[in-house]
């Protein structure tokens, strides 16, 4: 069987996804184009050899509507012969792109492929593709009467089910910023972050990290969903989810170069990692954010590994209740869970988050000499992706 390897992985700095954010004046096509250029330059890759560019993107409207990967590779000066496709599995879109890239190489459909993700949430706001339309339809509403709820409400339901306190949520959020700030200060992100040229200059560092964030400061924020139109359905909830213990709206892009082991050897490239196994599953669409738990169980069974074999775990921090519920299920110690911070500090550029997580996870494994890392993403509609990445330079 053909083996797929990860030759390199890069990402942009993360910019706040609002007007005035560090990357907000960069068209999403140009944002991804700069990542593709850096990926090719670092590896010495001839872009003409790329069989496909698989791009995760959730907001496929406005400036992200014309197959953004195709536009980005043209903007990067890549040959017109290189195709692209857009993948949408909500927050797991980028991770699904990586899954498909690996599967394509293993199946023999690709020799060289790029898995990427992009989202400019300042320019293509979340939910803008839907507008006022009903995305569920009458039969789904009938099955889940009186109806499904937004993710923020689901995050509250998860916190309630696992008995998570406001103090725990805020403490976790503060730790995310603390870890990300320490990683940035120590140069841990230097290998993965490529500079982005903007009309205002060059951006080289994440804008989203807030050093000095404390649980005490976060405790002053009001719950974000207590006044939602859906709130009256859940009088039992003690509202705890705030802007401070939730992921940040973010602009960003990330990309990984995947190829067959044989092609990497022929090109004289040293692979950095490989995907050992992957899994995808569905779960309760009302709780919505619990999918990483069954996805991880399925992944571990498929890989033959135990949770004790995993050196680091990236559980996407859509809301603090998500990794904390996952941790309660698997008993992973704090040191192994999102060791360089997560989406609460680094931001969550939707379609790019899965590739960003893989890039950061691989870098952490290499820096610590450890072999296996696991990443998993909760997704709207009650789905989740999970994968195990192996560091091929592992010493332990």
N, C-alpha and C positions, 0 to 999 in steps of 0.2 A: 504493500500500500504506500502511495505517495505521502510523505510527511510535509506538513505546512509549518513554516517557521516565521517568526516576527523578526525582521531585520532591523527596523528602527521605528521609533514612535516619538511624535512631537506634538506640541500644542501651542496655541497662542496664550499670552497672558489673559486672565479673565477680567472683563470690563463690566462695570455696572450697567445693567440693561435698562437704561433710562436716558432721556435727553441729557446731554452733558457728560455722559459716561465716557471713559477713556477711549472706547472703540466705537462709540455711537455714530461717528462721522465716516466710518468705513462701511462701504456697501458689503453685505454678507458674501457676495461672490468674490470680492477682492480680499476679504478676510480669509476665506478658505484658499484662495489662490496663493497667498503668501505662505500658508502652511504647506501646500503641495510643492511649491518651489523649494522651501527649506528641506523637505523630506528628500527630494531628488538630489539636491546639492550635497547634503550630508553623506549620502550613500554613493554618490557618483553614478546614480541610476540614469540610464537613457530612457526618458519618458516614453519613447516610441515602443518600448518593450512591455509597457503596462497593458494588460488585457482588459481591465475594467477598473473603474473608480466607483466604489459603492459608498453612498453618502447618506447618513442618517440626518433627517431634518423633519421637525414636527410641523412648523408653520409654513406649509407649502403654498403660500399666497404672497401677493405683492412682490417684493424684491427677491423672494425665495421661491418663486412660482415656475421658473423656466428650467427645471432640472439643474439645481444650483451646482452640482458637481461638474456637469458638462460646461457650464459657463465659467466655472472657476479654473478648469484645466485649460480652457482657451485663453483666459485672462493670464494664466501663468506661462503662456507661450508653448504649451505642450502641443504635440502634433494633432491635427484634426482627426486622425485615425483612431484616437483613444476615445472610447465611449464612457458613459456614466449612467448610473441609475440612482433614484432616490428611494430610501427605505423609511417607512414610518411605523414604528411600534411604540408610539408615545415616548416616554422618557428613556426607553430602552432602544431607541432607534440606532444610535451609534454602536451600541454593543451588538445589536442584531447585524449591523453591517460587518462587524468583525467576525461574527459567527458565519455569515454567508461567505465571506472571503476565505476563511479557513476551509469551510466545506467545499467551496469551489476548487481549491487547490487539491484537496484530498481526492475529490471526484475526478480530477484530471481536466476540468473545464478551464482552469487558469494555471499559468506558470507564475505570473507576476500580477499582483492585484493590490490596490490601495483601499483600505477601509477607513472611512473618515466620517466626521459629523460637523455640522455647523448650525448655529442658531444666533441670530441677531435680534434679541428680544426688545431692544430699544427701537428697532426699525420695523419689526414685524411682531407686534404685541401678541402675547399668548391669548389664544381664543379668537383672534381676529379673523381667521379663516371660517369659523363657524357663524359668527355674527349672532343674529337672533334665532337661527335655525335650531330645531330639535334634533340632536344627534342620535337619539335613542329609538324613537318610533313607538307607536301604540302598543305593540306586542311586548316590547321590553318593559314599558311602563306598567303593563298589566301583570307581567311576571313578578316585578319587583315593586308592586304597589305599596305605598303611595309614590314610589319613584326613587331613583338613585340620587346621590348627593355629590356636591363638589369635593375635591380632594381634601380641602381643609377640614370639612366635617368628618371625612373618613379618618383623618389624622387624630381628631378628637376621639372618635370611636375606638381607635387602636389604643390610645392612651388610657381610655377607660377600661377596656378589656384586660389590659396588662397591668392595671393598677399603677400607672406611672404618675408621679406627682409633678406639679409645676416646678418644684425645686430640682427634680431630676432632669427635666427637659432643659431648663435654663443652664444647669450645671454642665450638661452634655454640650450644649451650644457654645458655652464659653470655652470649653476644652477644645472644640473644633477650631476656633480662632487662635487659641494659644498654640496648638500644634502646628497649624498652618503658618503662623507668624514665626515660630521657631525654625520650621523647615526653610522658609524663605530667607531668614537671616543667616542660616547656616549654609546656604547655597544648594540645598537639596533639590530645588526646582530648576537649577541652572541648565542641566542637561536636557530637560524636556521642553522648556519654554523657548520659543523662537520670537525674536522681536517683530513687532508689527508697525509698519509705517502708516501714519495717519496724516490728515491735513494739518494737524497741530504738532506733529513731531513723531518721534519713535517711542512706542510703549514697550517696555521690557519686563515689567513686573505686574503681578496680580493687583488689581485695584480693590478687590472685594474684601481682603483680609483686614480686620479691625483689631490691631494689637491693643491690649489693655481691656478687652471685653471681659466683664466679670458677671457672675450670676446675679450679683446685687444690682448692677446696672440693667440687666435684662429683666429683672423682676418688676421694674417700673413700667414695662410695656403692657398695653391692654390686649386682651385676647382678640384675635382678628376676626373670628367667625361667630361670636356670640350674638351679633345682630343680623346674621344671615337670614334670608327668608326661610331657610330650612331649620333654623335653630329651634323653633317651637315644637318640632317633632321629637326633640330629645331633651325633655325637661330634667332628665337625670344627670345630664353632663355638667361637670364642674369645668368650665371652659379654661383651657390652658395653652392652646396653640397661639403663638404670637409671631410677628414678623422676625423677632430675634431668635426664635428656636425653629425657624423654617428656612428652607433654601432661598438663596437670592436670585432674582431675575438677572440674567447675565448674558453678555455677548461673548462668544468664543467659538473656536474651532480646534479640532485635533485630527490627526491622521496617523495611521500605521501602515508600514510597508510589509506585505505578506507575500511569500513566494514558496515554491517547492524547495526542499532542502537541496535537491540536485542543482537547481538553478542558482541558488545562493553560492554553492561550492564552485560552480562554473564561473561565476562572476567574481570570485575571490572575496565574498562578503561573509562576515562572521555573524551568524544569527544571535540575537539577544534572547529570544524566548520562543515559546510555543504554547498553543492552547491545548491543554491535556484533554479536556472534556467540556461540554457545554450542555445546558438544559434550558428549556422554556416551559412555562406552565401557566395555567389560569387559576384564579382563586375567587373568593367571594367579592363581587363587584361593589357591594355596599361598603364593606371594610376597605376594599380596593388596594390597600397598601401592604397587605400581608403576604403577597405572592412570593417575596424572597424566601420565606420559610419553607414552603413545599418545594420551591425551585432548588434550594440548597440541598434538601434531603434527596431529591432526584439526582442532582449533580454528584453528590458524594457516592451514591450507590452506583452511578454510571462510571465514575472515575476509579473506583476501588480504593479511594483514600478516605481517611477519617478526618474529622474536624481537627484532631490533634496533629495531623500532618501539615496543616495549613499555617504558615508563618504569619500571614497578614490577611486581613479581610477588608474589602471595600464594600460597605453597604451604603448605597447612595442616600445621602442625608436630605431627602425631599422634605422631611420634617423630623425632628429629633425622636419622635415616637417610633419611627420606622427602624433605625438601627438598634434602639433600646429593646423593642419587642423581639427583634431577631436575636439579640444577645441573650435575652431571657430564655429563648428556646434552645440555644446551642451552648450556652455557658462559656463563651469565649471571653478571656480576660480583657480588661480595658486596653492593655498595651498593644494588643493585636488588632483592635477594631479601629479602622480609619486612622492609622498612625500618623499621617501627615495632614489631618483635618479632612473635611469633606465639603459637601455643597453648601453647608451653612456658612462656611468661611470662604470657600473658593468659588462658590456660585454654581448654578445649575442651568447651563445653556442647553436645555432640553435635548435636542437631537445630537449634540456634541458630547453629552456627559458620559456616555458609555465608552467612547474612545478616550476621553480625558481620564477616566478612572483607570483604564488599562495602561495608559502612558505613565501615570503616577505610580501605579502598583508595580509595574515592571522596574521602574527606577528605584523604588524602595527595596525590592528584593535584591537588586544588584548592589545597592549600597550596603546592605547588611549581609550579603553573601548567602541568603536563604533561598530555598528552592521553590516552594509552592505558595501562590497567593490565590485568593478567591474574590471575585467581585460579583455583585448582584444588584439589580435595579428593580424597584417597584415601578409599576406602569399603570396609567389610567385604564379603567375598565376591569381592573383586578387581574393583571398579568405580571409576569416577572421573567427576566433572563438571569442566568447564572453561568459562570465559567471559572475554570481553574487555569491559571497561567503558570508556566514553569520558567524559571530563570535558568538559562542554559549555561551560565557561568557560576552556578551555585557551588559554594565550598562546604556547605553544611546541609 
